[in-house]
Amino acid sequence: MKKSIYLSVACALALNVYAKDLGTIEVSQKVTTKVVKDVSLKEVKSADLAETLHNQVPSVNLIRRSGIANDIVIRGQKRDNIVVSIDDAIVCGACPNRMDPPTSHVVVSNVDSIVVSEGPFNVENFGSLSGNVKIKTKKPKKGLHGDVYINGGSFGYKKAGATLNGGNDNVKFLITGSIEGGEQYEDGNGNTLADQLKMATDGTPKASSQFADKYHDMDSFEKKTFMAKTFIDITDNQNLELSYTLNRSDNILYPNSKMDAIYDDSDIMNLKYTMLGLGSLSKKLQFKLYNSKVEHPMSTKYRKSSGVNSANEVISELTTDMTGAKIINDAKVGGGIFTVGLDSSKRNWDGEYIGLGAKSKLTGRASINDVDTKNNAIFLKYNKDFQKLNLKVGTRVNDTTITTGNTAYEDRDFDSVDANILTTYKADKQTKYFVGVGQASRVPDGRELYFNSSMNVMSGTPTLDQTTNSELDIGVEKKFENAYLKVKGFYSKLDNYIYFNKNNTKTITVMDTPMKVAHNSFENIDAKIYGIEVMGAYDISDDLYVNYGAVYQRGKKDEALAGQTNTNLADITPLKTNIAINYDYGETLKTKLELVAVSGWENYDSDNGEQAIAGYGVVNIKGQKTIAKNFEVTVGVNNALDKNYAVSNTYADLILLSDGTSGEVMLLNEPGRYIYTNLKYKF
């Protein structure tokens, strides 16, 4: 489908909204955010939160790695350029190849809402360079409530789970757990993950990366989760919240990588203590403490390269541990809310290789050698209304130290000041204009600085500087009686942007054969990203309504990298359109017809591994019926037309497999037609 078709659809919908003299509609939008509500109730296809965000938020795109545990991109930004939190706990993955991104450590069935914030307008969290994803899980309720559900779908997907929550005015609790698994999905051409890998690596020497015959048809993942929460009202103005989330994933296949995950375990703990109305200097005082741990061993166990019965298996074992604490005080000052906060966090990232048989010499070799990233900061915010004008300002002062167990490299120290101002002008009850200017920074992470490959070559770059994003956001919101429209544009200037340079290599000799391997692969560049977003809703009748959104963005390097000519920035998804037609018959029947469409990749970084990808349009259908108040049945079809297509490109910052003959990096196709059903009993 051509770009012009998508633009025409978006413009036609926008004109349809403007053509009506309408009043107001309630939508889940704020000036710089998109809120996805009731996630656990509406999204039951699978556990993968990344897919949900890709389908629901136009500015979010998917990086497909497997049948589960996929990653996200927001406005061309990913990895440490965006911050993901789960109930205010910052969560990081342990895998340097993003097999376990932060969104994979919580399942959709446990999520209440997701707030996606774009731009450098969050001073509460460390490293909020270009966006934030705040995931809020279910909260306990008074009384006694619960549900039991089973879910089944194509490609052998099955899931079962239950939730119990209750309590009184003083103490409330919630306990929920689930277990799920799935076979390898088939793409639109009927090829499993193993089939796609075989076709992409059908040649020497890459054939060794294919799945061994005994594992060719194995399931693609298993996952177990558990979450417990306790909310205690100590007094009328004091409360304590405690939560624990456990995720256990096993045998996750990543076909276009060299390794698969033997398991991926995470534990997330939260404590929040709140006091209200302490006096003129404190409207609300909060203490927050969290810890998130991830263990992630990936291995060649299931590949031909590991030899007979995996005798020569190679394991890359990594862990990460994130601990943080905040003190936040809100006070009424000058007719507005003044917030002051102290924030401290420490992330440890550690990894080593283990080799068996002929690969035993790898054992004990460090990949990421005990890297600590410590941040201490103070942040200030002020929010005030001046009749029709709302003003929000914020600043954050950071002091960051990075140390490594590799004594060949010096410790790194970084200082920065983040700041932003966001103004909103309400011209009338229906029209709102906004403009925001912000600057934020983030330091290089342990992988970018110090990652050591299995060839014992430093692919990280220990001399990297921190990245600074200076951004302008501007837009307008318009509400009508039965419609809503928001149009906004942004321009982001990235100084010392951390970028992967495929040309940065070192020649080593392996078995008398010289070969090039990545060496000091990351470097600082200057770049820019800009774009426009159109989103809105339109009520056709009391029961029938449309949600839509379209996003177009471009990314450019200021100069091509040394030895290269391409100035396109990687990870910039072409024009994307989301349109959903919803029909709700009261509270008992809800249906949705959804289109997710992306134009073909024309502007991509071919010098650093990206390639041309055809555009696509995918139709999803879902219906949800409540029976006798207690039973809920959901049926749906994703990719109803069984299209064969790929979503994510092949930027070389991910270590992906390539064809044994042409050297072209393997694209991983999306699932074909997926039919699912979910049965739930509520009490």
C-alpha positions as CSV (number, residue, x, y, z in Angstrom):
1,M,0.0,0.0,0.0
2,K,1.4,3.3,-1.0
3,K,2.3,6.2,1.3
4,S,-0.2,8.5,-0.5
5,I,-3.0,6.1,0.3
6,Y,-2.3,6.3,4.0
7,L,-2.1,10.1,3.9
8,S,-5.4,10.3,2.1
9,V,-7.1,8.1,4.7
10,A,-5.7,10.2,7.6
11,C,-6.6,13.5,5.9
12,A,-10.1,12.3,5.0
13,L,-10.8,11.3,8.6
14,A,-9.5,14.6,9.9
15,L,-11.7,16.6,7.4
16,N,-14.7,14.5,8.4
17,V,-14.1,15.6,12.0
18,Y,-13.7,19.2,11.2
19,A,-16.8,19.2,8.9
20,K,-19.1,18.7,11.9
21,D,-20.1,21.4,14.4
22,L,-19.7,19.2,17.5
23,G,-19.0,19.5,21.2
24,T,-16.9,17.3,23.5
25,I,-15.8,13.7,23.8
26,E,-13.8,12.0,26.6
27,V,-10.7,10.4,25.2
28,S,-7.5,9.0,26.9
29,Q,-5.2,11.8,25.6
30,K,-3.0,14.4,27.3
31,V,-0.8,17.0,25.6
32,T,2.4,14.9,25.5
33,T,1.0,11.4,26.4
34,K,-1.1,8.6,25.2
35,V,-2.9,6.5,27.8
36,V,-4.0,2.9,27.0
37,K,-6.6,2.0,29.6
38,D,-8.1,-1.3,30.8
39,V,-5.3,-3.3,29.1
40,S,-5.9,-6.6,30.9
41,L,-9.6,-6.5,30.0
42,K,-9.2,-5.6,26.4
43,E,-6.0,-7.3,25.3
44,V,-6.1,-11.1,25.7
45,K,-4.3,-12.3,22.6
46,S,-1.0,-13.1,24.3
47,A,1.4,-11.9,27.0
48,D,3.4,-9.7,24.7
49,L,3.0,-6.1,25.8
50,A,5.1,-4.8,22.8
51,E,2.5,-6.1,20.4
52,T,-0.3,-4.3,22.3
53,L,1.6,-1.0,22.2
54,H,2.4,-1.4,18.5
55,N,-1.3,-1.9,17.7
56,Q,-2.7,0.7,20.1
57,V,-0.3,3.6,19.9
58,P,0.6,5.0,16.4
59,S,4.0,6.4,17.5
60,V,5.1,3.0,18.9
61,N,6.7,0.4,16.6
62,L,7.7,-3.2,17.1
63,I,11.0,-4.9,16.9
64,R,10.2,-8.6,16.3
65,R,12.7,-11.0,18.0
66,S,10.5,-14.1,18.8
67,G,7.0,-15.3,19.5
68,I,7.2,-13.3,22.7
69,A,9.6,-10.8,24.4
70,N,9.7,-8.3,21.6
71,D,11.0,-4.7,21.9
72,I,9.5,-1.3,21.1
73,V,10.6,1.9,19.3
74,I,9.1,5.4,20.1
75,R,9.8,8.1,17.6
76,G,12.9,6.3,16.3
77,Q,14.2,5.8,19.8
78,K,14.8,2.5,21.7
79,R,17.1,0.9,24.2
80,D,18.3,3.3,26.9
81,N,16.9,6.3,25.0
82,I,13.5,5.5,26.5
83,V,12.7,4.6,30.1
84,V,10.3,1.8,31.0
85,S,8.9,1.5,34.5
86,I,6.6,-1.1,36.0
87,D,4.7,0.4,39.0
88,D,7.5,3.1,39.2
89,A,10.2,0.5,39.3
90,I,12.8,1.0,36.5
91,V,13.3,-2.3,34.7
92,C,16.3,-3.1,32.5
93,G,17.0,-6.2,30.5
94,A,20.2,-8.2,31.0
95,C,20.7,-9.3,27.3
96,P,23.0,-7.0,25.3
97,N,21.1,-8.2,22.2
98,R,17.7,-7.2,23.6
99,M,16.2,-10.6,23.9
100,D,14.6,-9.5,27.2
101,P,13.5,-5.9,26.8
102,P,11.9,-4.2,29.8
103,T,8.3,-4.7,28.4
104,S,8.8,-8.4,28.5
105,H,9.0,-8.6,32.3
106,V,5.3,-8.0,32.7
107,V,2.4,-9.8,31.0
108,V,-0.6,-8.1,29.5
109,S,-3.1,-9.9,31.8
110,N,-1.5,-8.1,34.8
111,V,-1.6,-4.6,33.3
112,D,-4.2,-2.0,34.1
113,S,-3.0,1.0,32.0
114,I,0.1,2.2,30.1
115,V,1.1,5.8,29.8
116,V,3.4,6.5,26.8
117,S,5.1,9.9,27.1
118,E,7.0,11.3,24.1
119,G,9.8,13.8,24.3
120,P,12.3,15.0,27.0
121,F,9.6,16.2,29.5
122,N,10.1,13.8,32.4
123,V,12.5,14.9,35.1
124,E,11.5,12.3,37.7
125,N,13.4,9.4,36.0
126,F,17.1,9.1,35.2
127,G,17.9,8.9,31.5
128,S,14.5,10.0,30.0
129,L,16.1,11.1,26.8
130,S,13.3,10.8,24.3
131,G,10.3,9.1,26.0
132,N,8.9,7.1,28.9
133,V,6.6,4.1,29.2
134,K,4.9,3.9,32.5
135,I,3.2,0.5,33.1
136,K,0.6,0.4,35.9
137,T,-0.5,-3.1,37.0
138,K,-3.8,-4.1,38.6
139,K,-4.7,-2.6,42.0
140,P,-6.5,-4.5,44.8
141,K,-10.2,-3.6,45.5
142,K,-12.4,-3.8,48.5
143,G,-14.7,-6.8,49.0
144,L,-13.9,-10.1,47.4
145,H,-13.3,-10.3,43.7
146,G,-11.6,-12.5,41.2
147,D,-11.5,-14.2,37.9
148,V,-10.4,-17.4,36.3
149,Y,-9.6,-17.6,32.6
150,I,-8.3,-19.8,29.8
151,N,-6.9,-18.7,26.5
152,G,-6.1,-20.6,23.3
153,G,-5.0,-19.7,19.9
154,S,-3.3,-20.7,16.7
155,F,0.2,-22.2,16.7
156,G,-0.5,-24.1,19.8
157,Y,-0.9,-21.1,22.1
158,K,-2.5,-21.8,25.4
159,K,-2.8,-19.9,28.7
160,A,-4.5,-20.2,32.0
161,G,-4.6,-17.8,34.9
162,A,-6.5,-16.5,37.9
163,T,-6.7,-13.4,40.1
164,L,-8.0,-13.0,43.6
165,N,-8.3,-9.6,45.4
166,G,-10.2,-8.1,48.2
167,G,-10.1,-6.5,51.6
168,N,-11.7,-3.7,53.6
169,D,-11.2,0.1,54.0
170,N,-7.8,-0.5,55.8
171,V,-6.2,-3.4,54.1
172,K,-6.5,-4.7,50.5
173,F,-4.7,-7.5,48.7
174,L,-4.3,-8.9,45.2
175,I,-2.8,-12.2,44.1
176,T,-2.6,-13.3,40.4
177,G,-0.8,-15.9,38.5
178,S,-0.6,-17.4,35.0
179,I,1.1,-20.0,32.9
180,E,1.3,-20.0,29.1
181,G,3.2,-21.4,26.2
182,G,3.2,-21.7,22.4
183,E,4.6,-23.5,19.5
184,Q,6.6,-21.8,16.8
185,Y,4.3,-19.5,14.9
186,E,4.0,-19.7,11.1
187,D,4.3,-16.6,8.9
188,G,1.9,-15.8,6.1
189,N,3.7,-18.3,3.8
190,G,3.3,-21.1,6.4
191,N,6.9,-21.2,7.5
192,T,7.8,-21.8,11.2
193,L,10.6,-20.0,13.0
194,A,12.9,-22.9,12.2
195,D,11.9,-22.8,8.5
196,Q,12.5,-19.1,8.2
197,L,16.0,-19.6,9.8
198,K,16.8,-22.5,7.4
199,M,15.9,-20.5,4.3
200,A,17.9,-17.6,5.5
201,T,21.0,-19.6,6.4
202,D,20.9,-22.4,3.8
203,G,24.6,-22.3,2.9
204,T,28.0,-22.5,4.4
205,P,29.2,-21.6,7.0
206,K,25.9,-20.1,8.2
207,A,24.1,-23.4,8.2
208,S,25.6,-24.2,11.6
209,S,23.2,-21.5,13.1
210,Q,20.1,-23.5,12.1
211,F,18.2,-25.4,14.7
212,A,19.5,-29.0,15.2
213,D,17.2,-31.6,13.9
214,K,16.0,-32.8,17.3
215,Y,15.0,-29.2,18.2
216,H,13.6,-28.2,14.8
217,D,9.9,-28.5,15.9
218,M,10.3,-27.6,19.6
219,D,7.9,-25.1,21.3
220,S,9.0,-21.4,21.0
221,F,8.4,-20.4,24.7
222,E,7.0,-21.2,28.1
223,K,6.1,-18.5,30.7
224,K,4.9,-18.4,34.3
225,T,4.0,-15.3,36.2
226,F,3.0,-14.4,39.8
227,M,2.1,-11.0,41.3
228,A,1.1,-10.1,44.8
229,K,0.1,-6.7,46.2
230,T,-0.9,-5.3,49.6
231,F,-2.2,-1.8,50.2
232,I,-2.5,-0.7,53.8
233,D,-4.2,2.5,55.0
234,I,-2.3,3.2,58.2
235,T,-4.3,6.3,59.0
236,D,-6.7,8.6,57.1
237,N,-3.7,10.4,55.5
238,Q,-1.0,7.7,55.4
239,N,-0.9,4.5,53.3
240,L,1.7,1.9,52.4
241,E,1.8,-0.1,49.1
242,L,3.9,-3.3,48.7
243,S,4.2,-5.4,45.6
244,Y,6.2,-8.3,44.1
245,T,6.2,-9.5,40.5
246,L,7.8,-12.7,39.4
247,N,8.4,-13.8,35.8
248,R,9.8,-17.1,34.7
249,S,10.3,-17.7,31.0
250,D,11.9,-20.8,29.6
251,N,13.3,-22.0,26.2
252,I,12.6,-18.9,24.2
253,L,13.6,-19.2,20.5
254,Y,15.2,-16.3,18.7
255,P,15.7,-17.5,15.2
256,N,17.5,-14.6,13.6
257,S,20.0,-14.5,16.5
258,K,22.9,-16.9,17.1
259,M,21.6,-18.0,20.5
260,D,18.3,-18.7,22.2
261,A,17.3,-18.0,25.9
262,I,17.5,-21.1,28.1
263,Y,15.6,-19.1,30.6
264,D,14.8,-15.5,31.5
265,D,13.9,-14.8,35.1
266,S,12.9,-11.5,36.7
267,D,11.9,-10.4,40.1
268,I,10.5,-6.9,40.7
269,M,9.8,-5.4,44.2
270,N,8.1,-2.1,45.1
271,L,7.5,-0.2,48.2
272,K,5.6,3.2,48.3
273,Y,4.7,5.1,51.5
274,T,2.5,8.2,51.1
275,M,1.6,10.9,53.6
276,L,-1.0,13.6,52.8
277,G,-1.8,17.0,54.2
278,L,1.3,17.4,56.5
279,G,1.0,21.2,56.5
280,S,1.6,24.2,54.4
281,L,4.9,22.9,53.0
282,S,3.6,19.4,52.2
283,K,0.4,18.5,50.4
284,K,1.8,15.0,49.6
285,L,5.0,13.3,50.6
286,Q,6.1,10.1,49.0
287,F,8.9,7.6,49.7
288,K,9.5,5.1,46.9
289,L,11.9,2.1,46.9
290,Y,12.3,-0.6,44.3
291,N,14.5,-3.4,43.1
292,S,14.4,-5.3,39.8
293,K,16.6,-8.3,39.0
294,V,17.0,-10.2,35.7
295,E,18.9,-13.4,35.0
296,H,19.3,-14.3,31.3
297,P,21.5,-17.1,30.1
298,M,21.4,-17.5,26.3
299,S,22.9,-20.4,24.5
300,T,23.7,-22.3,21.3
301,K,22.2,-25.4,22.8
302,Y,19.5,-25.8,20.2
303,R,21.7,-25.0,17.2
304,K,23.8,-27.2,14.9
305,S,26.8,-25.2,15.9
306,S,26.8,-26.8,19.4
307,G,27.5,-30.2,17.9
308,V,26.1,-33.6,18.7
309,N,23.9,-33.5,21.9
310,S,25.1,-30.0,22.4
311,A,28.6,-31.2,23.4
312,N,30.2,-27.9,22.3
313,E,27.5,-25.6,23.7
314,V,28.4,-21.9,24.3
315,I,26.5,-20.0,27.0
316,S,26.4,-16.3,27.5
317,E,25.2,-15.8,31.0
318,L,24.1,-12.3,32.1
319,T,22.5,-10.6,35.0
320,T,21.3,-7.1,35.8
321,D,20.2,-5.6,39.1
322,M,18.5,-2.2,39.4
323,T,17.9,-0.6,42.8
324,G,16.4,2.9,43.2
325,A,14.9,5.2,45.8
326,K,12.9,8.4,45.6
327,I,11.6,11.1,48.0
328,I,9.0,13.4,46.4
329,N,7.3,16.3,48.1
330,D,4.4,18.3,46.6
331,A,3.4,21.7,48.1
332,K,1.1,24.5,47.2
333,V,3.2,27.5,46.2
334,G,1.9,30.7,44.6
335,G,-1.3,29.1,43.5
336,G,0.4,26.1,41.8
337,I,2.0,22.8,42.8
338,F,5.7,22.8,43.5
339,T,7.4,19.5,43.5
340,V,10.9,18.7,44.8
341,G,12.4,15.3,44.7
342,L,15.6,13.3,45.4
343,D,16.4,10.3,43.2
344,S,19.1,7.7,43.6
345,S,19.7,4.6,41.6
346,K,22.3,1.9,40.9
347,R,22.4,-0.6,38.1
348,N,24.8,-3.5,38.1
349,W,25.3,-5.4,34.8
350,D,27.5,-8.5,34.7
351,G,28.1,-11.2,32.2
352,E,30.5,-14.0,31.2
353,Y,30.8,-16.8,28.7
354,I,30.7,-20.6,29.5
355,G,31.9,-23.1,26.9
356,L,31.6,-26.9,26.8
357,G,33.8,-29.4,25.0
358,A,35.8,-27.8,22.2
359,K,34.5,-24.4,23.4
360,S,35.7,-24.8,27.0
361,K,38.4,-22.2,26.6
362,L,35.6,-19.5,26.7
363,T,34.7,-20.3,30.2
364,G,35.3,-17.4,32.6
365,R,35.7,-14.8,29.8
366,A,33.8,-11.7,30.8
367,S,31.3,-10.1,28.4
368,I,30.1,-7.2,30.5
369,N,32.5,-7.1,33.5
370,D,30.7,-6.0,36.6
371,V,29.6,-2.6,35.4
372,D,27.9,-0.3,38.0
373,T,26.0,2.8,36.9
374,K,25.2,5.1,39.9
375,N,23.0,8.2,39.6
376,N,22.1,10.8,42.2
377,A,19.9,13.6,41.3
378,I,17.6,16.4,42.5
379,F,14.6,17.4,40.4
380,L,12.1,20.3,40.6
381,K,8.7,20.8,39.0
382,Y,6.1,23.5,39.0
383,N,2.6,23.4,37.6
384,K,0.3,26.4,37.6
385,D,-2.8,27.6,35.8
386,F,-3.1,31.3,34.7
387,Q,-6.7,31.5,33.6
388,K,-6.5,30.1,30.1
389,L,-2.8,29.3,30.2
390,N,-1.3,26.3,32.0
391,L,2.5,26.3,32.7
392,K,4.6,23.3,33.5
393,V,8.4,23.6,34.1
394,G,10.9,21.1,35.3
395,T,14.6,20.6,35.9
396,R,16.8,17.8,37.0
397,V,20.5,17.9,38.0
398,N,22.3,14.6,37.5
399,D,25.6,13.2,38.9
400,T,26.5,9.8,37.4
401,T,29.4,7.5,37.9
402,I,30.1,4.4,35.9
403,T,32.7,1.8,37.0
404,T,33.8,-1.6,35.6
405,G,35.6,-4.6,36.9
406,N,37.8,-4.4,33.8
407,T,40.9,-2.6,35.3
408,A,42.1,-1.7,31.8
409,Y,39.6,1.1,31.7
410,E,39.1,4.1,33.9
411,D,35.9,5.0,35.7
412,R,33.6,7.5,33.9
413,D,31.9,10.5,35.5
414,F,29.1,12.5,34.0
415,D,27.2,15.6,35.1
416,S,24.1,17.1,33.3
417,V,21.2,19.4,33.8
418,D,17.9,18.5,32.2
419,A,15.1,21.1,31.8
420,N,11.8,21.6,30.1
421,I,8.9,24.0,29.8
422,L,5.5,23.1,28.5
423,T,2.7,25.6,28.0
424,T,-0.9,24.9,27.1
425,Y,-3.3,27.6,26.0
426,K,-7.1,27.0,26.1
427,A,-8.5,29.2,23.5
428,D,-12.0,28.0,24.3
429,K,-13.7,24.9,25.8
430,Q,-13.0,23.0,22.6
431,T,-9.6,24.2,21.4
432,K,-6.2,23.8,23.1
433,Y,-2.8,24.8,21.7
434,F,0.5,23.6,23.2
435,V,4.2,24.1,22.8
436,G,7.0,22.5,24.7
437,V,10.8,22.9,24.8
438,G,12.9,20.4,26.6
439,Q,16.4,19.1,27.0
440,A,17.4,15.7,28.5
441,S,20.4,13.5,28.5
442,R,21.4,9.9,29.1
443,V,24.8,8.3,29.7
444,P,26.2,5.3,27.7
445,D,25.3,1.9,29.2
446,G,27.6,-1.0,30.0
447,R,27.2,-2.7,26.7
448,E,28.0,0.4,24.7
449,L,31.0,1.1,26.8
450,Y,32.5,-2.2,27.7
451,F,31.0,-5.2,25.9
452,N,33.6,-7.8,25.1
453,S,32.7,-10.4,22.4
454,S,33.3,-14.1,22.6
455,M,36.3,-13.5,20.3
456,N,37.8,-11.5,23.2
457,V,37.6,-8.2,21.2
458,M,36.1,-5.0,22.8
459,S,33.1,-4.2,20.7
460,G,32.1,-1.5,23.1
461,T,33.7,2.0,23.1
462,P,35.0,3.0,26.5
463,T,35.4,6.7,25.5
464,L,31.7,7.5,24.6
465,D,30.2,10.8,25.8
466,Q,26.6,11.2,27.0
467,T,23.8,12.0,24.6
468,T,21.7,15.2,24.8
469,N,18.3,15.7,23.2
470,S,17.1,19.2,22.6
471,E,13.5,19.1,21.4
472,L,10.6,21.3,20.3
473,D,7.0,19.9,20.4
474,I,4.1,22.0,19.1
475,G,0.4,21.1,18.4
476,V,-3.3,21.6,18.7
477,E,-6.2,19.7,20.2
478,K,-9.8,20.2,19.1
479,K,-12.8,18.7,20.8
480,F,-16.3,18.5,19.3
481,E,-19.5,17.1,20.5
482,N,-18.8,13.6,19.1
483,A,-15.2,13.9,18.0
484,Y,-11.6,14.6,19.0
485,L,-8.6,15.6,17.0
486,K,-4.9,16.2,17.9
487,V,-2.2,17.2,15.5
488,K,1.4,17.7,16.8
489,G,4.8,18.0,15.3
490,F,8.3,17.7,16.9
491,Y,11.9,18.4,16.1
492,S,14.6,16.6,18.0
493,K,18.3,17.6,17.9
494,L,20.5,14.9,19.2
495,D,24.1,15.8,20.3
496,N,26.6,13.0,20.8
497,Y,23.9,10.5,19.8
498,I,25.3,7.0,20.5
499,Y,25.2,5.1,17.2
500,F,26.5,1.8,15.9
501,N,29.1,2.0,13.1
502,K,29.3,-1.3,11.1
503,N,32.7,-0.2,9.7
504,N,34.4,-0.2,13.1
505,T,36.1,-3.6,13.0
506,K,39.3,-5.3,13.9
507,T,41.0,-8.1,12.0
508,I,41.8,-11.2,14.0
509,T,43.1,-14.6,12.9
510,V,41.0,-17.7,13.7
511,M,42.4,-21.1,12.6
512,D,44.8,-19.4,10.3
513,T,42.0,-17.4,8.7
514,P,41.8,-13.6,9.0
515,M,38.3,-12.3,9.9
516,K,36.8,-9.0,10.8
517,V,35.0,-8.6,14.1
518,A,33.3,-5.6,15.6
519,H,35.6,-3.3,17.6
520,N,34.8,0.0,19.3
521,S,31.5,-0.2,17.3
522,F,29.7,2.6,19.0
523,E,30.5,6.3,18.4
524,N,29.0,9.7,19.1
525,I,27.3,11.5,16.2
526,D,25.1,14.5,15.8
527,A,21.6,13.8,14.3
528,K,18.1,15.0,14.1
529,I,14.6,13.4,14.2
530,Y,11.4,15.3,13.2
531,G,7.9,14.3,12.4
532,I,4.2,14.9,12.6
533,E,1.4,12.9,14.3
534,V,-2.4,13.0,13.7
535,M,-4.7,11.2,16.0
536,G,-8.3,11.3,17.1
537,A,-11.7,9.7,17.6
538,Y,-15.1,10.1,16.0
539,D,-18.5,8.9,17.3
540,I,-20.6,7.9,14.4
541,S,-23.5,7.0,16.7
542,D,-24.0,6.1,20.3
543,D,-22.7,2.5,19.6
544,L,-20.3,3.0,16.7
545,Y,-17.1,5.0,16.8
546,V,-13.7,5.3,15.2
547,N,-10.2,5.7,16.6
548,Y,-7.4,6.6,14.3
549,G,-3.8,7.8,14.2
550,A,-1.1,8.5,11.6
551,V,2.6,9.2,12.3
552,Y,5.3,10.2,9.9
553,Q,8.9,10.8,10.9
554,R,12.4,11.2,9.5
555,G,15.8,10.9,11.0
556,K,19.1,12.3,9.6
557,K,22.7,12.2,10.6
558,D,24.4,15.6,10.3
559,E,27.2,13.9,8.4
560,A,27.7,10.4,7.1
561,L,30.0,8.2,9.2
562,A,33.6,7.8,8.2
563,G,33.8,5.6,5.2
564,Q,30.1,5.8,4.6
565,T,27.7,7.9,2.4
566,N,24.3,7.2,3.9
567,T,22.9,10.0,6.1
568,N,19.6,8.3,7.0
569,L,19.2,7.4,10.7
570,A,18.4,3.8,11.6
571,D,15.2,2.7,13.3
572,I,13.0,5.4,11.7
573,T,9.8,3.5,10.8
574,P,8.0,4.9,7.7
575,L,4.5,6.4,7.7
576,K,2.3,4.3,10.1
577,T,-1.5,4.4,10.3
578,N,-3.8,2.8,12.9
579,I,-7.5,2.8,12.4
580,A,-10.1,1.0,14.5
581,I,-13.8,0.8,14.0
582,N,-15.6,-0.1,17.3
583,Y,-19.1,-1.2,17.9
584,D,-20.3,-1.4,21.5
585,Y,-23.8,-2.7,22.2
586,G,-24.2,-1.5,25.8
587,E,-21.8,-3.2,28.2
588,T,-22.4,-6.7,27.0
589,L,-21.0,-6.8,23.5
590,K,-17.9,-5.0,22.1
591,T,-16.4,-5.5,18.7
592,K,-13.5,-4.0,16.9
593,L,-12.2,-4.0,13.3
594,E,-8.6,-2.7,13.2
595,L,-6.2,-1.8,10.5
596,V,-2.5,-1.4,11.2
597,A,-0.6,-0.2,8.1
598,V,3.0,0.9,7.3
599,S,4.4,2.1,4.1
600,G,7.5,0.6,2.5
601,W,11.0,1.5,3.8
602,E,12.5,4.1,1.4
603,N,14.8,6.0,3.8
604,Y,17.0,3.6,5.7
605,D,20.6,3.2,6.8
606,S,21.9,0.7,4.3
607,D,25.5,1.3,5.4
608,N,24.7,0.0,8.9
609,G,22.7,-3.1,8.0
610,E,19.2,-1.8,7.2
611,Q,17.4,-2.9,4.1
612,A,14.3,-2.2,2.0
613,I,11.1,-3.6,3.4
614,A,7.8,-3.7,1.6
615,G,4.8,-1.9,3.2
616,Y,1.9,-3.8,4.6
617,G,-1.6,-3.5,5.8
618,V,-2.9,-5.9,8.4
619,V,-6.5,-6.4,9.5
620,N,-7.4,-7.5,13.0
621,I,-10.9,-8.4,14.2
622,K,-12.1,-8.9,17.8
623,G,-15.4,-9.5,19.6
624,Q,-16.1,-9.6,23.3
625,K,-19.4,-10.8,24.9
626,T,-20.4,-10.7,28.5
627,I,-22.9,-13.4,29.5
628,A,-25.0,-13.2,32.7
629,K,-22.6,-10.7,34.1
630,N,-20.1,-13.4,35.3
631,F,-18.9,-15.0,32.0
632,E,-16.9,-13.2,29.3
633,V,-16.0,-14.7,25.9
634,T,-13.5,-13.0,23.6
635,V,-12.8,-14.2,20.1
636,G,-10.5,-12.6,17.5
637,V,-8.4,-12.9,14.4
638,N,-5.2,-11.1,13.9
639,N,-3.8,-10.7,10.4
640,A,-7.1,-11.9,9.1
641,L,-6.0,-11.9,5.5
642,D,-2.9,-14.0,6.3
643,K,-0.4,-11.5,4.9
644,N,3.3,-12.4,4.9
645,Y,5.3,-9.3,6.0
646,A,8.0,-8.0,8.3
647,V,7.8,-5.2,10.8
648,S,11.3,-4.6,12.1
649,N,14.4,-3.8,10.1
650,T,18.0,-5.1,10.5
651,Y,20.1,-2.2,12.0
652,A,23.5,-3.7,12.9
653,D,23.3,-2.7,16.6
654,L,21.5,-6.1,17.0
655,I,23.6,-9.1,16.3
656,L,21.5,-10.9,13.6
657,L,22.2,-13.8,11.3
658,S,22.9,-13.3,7.6
659,D,22.5,-15.4,4.6
660,G,25.5,-17.8,4.0
661,T,25.8,-16.7,0.4
662,S,24.7,-13.1,-0.1
663,G,25.4,-11.9,3.4
664,E,22.0,-10.1,3.6
665,V,20.8,-10.0,7.2
666,M,17.8,-12.1,8.0
667,L,14.4,-10.4,8.2
668,L,12.0,-12.1,10.6
669,N,8.5,-12.3,9.3
670,E,5.4,-11.7,11.5
671,P,2.9,-14.3,12.4
672,G,0.3,-15.3,9.8
673,R,-3.4,-15.6,10.5
674,Y,-3.8,-16.0,14.2
675,I,-7.2,-17.1,15.6
676,Y,-7.7,-16.9,19.4
677,T,-10.4,-17.2,22.1
678,N,-10.5,-16.3,25.8
679,L,-13.0,-17.6,28.3
680,K,-13.2,-15.8,31.7
681,Y,-15.3,-16.3,34.8
682,K,-15.6,-13.2,37.1
683,F,-16.9,-13.1,40.6
